[in-house]
Amino acid sequence: MEIRIGIANTARELSFESAQSADAVAKAVTTALESGQSAVSFADVKGNTYIVPTAGIAFVEVGTEESRRVGFVA
């Protein structure tokens, strides 16, 4: 699934594909923000790790786990 993270005071957002479920990503971000952790980390499908400071998180968009449909809708 695609994850997009907006970081405060930057023009671009961090975007990557993750093998984690939507619930796991949401829980990791929520736990980090509520417990006052200074950073939260994510891993993408290629094995890269992203460490994002929680103070700079503007938004987190978690894509759906549903695959894209191909074709036309009548």
Secondary structure, 3 states (H helix, E strand, C coil): CEEEEEECCCCCEEEEECCCCHHHHHHHHHHHHHHCCCEEEEECCCCCEEEEEHHHEEEEEECCCCCCCCCCCC
